[in-house]
Amino acid sequence: MKNAALIVLALLLAWNAVSAPSSTGVGLAIVGPLTQTAFSCLAEVYNYAFIRAYKVSGTPGIDPNAMQTILNAQAAGF
């Protein structure tokens, strides 16, 4: 159930980033954990972020850092 919630949250964040009026700016792709502070700095330059929620290297599956990274991005205004 946690995996399904994570996937839905990632899709909603991506949809929001693409459909938002500010999405005409510059975006970035995030792989790995980032703090809210890091996202706050990035928000000064980038309009949206795509956060990887699935990892293919090592043991494939849901990235264990994805949920916190998504929450940090949202808290920073992405």
CORJOLIN-V975883 format. One line per field, one symbol per residue. burial: b if it has 9 or more other ideal C-beta (glycine too) atoms within 8 Angstrom, else e. A space follows every 50 residues. Layout:
BEGIN
burial=???
END
This chain:
BEGIN
burial=eeeeebbebbeebbeebeebeebeeebbebeeebeeebbbebbeebbbbb bbbbbeeeeeebbeebbebbebbbebeb
END
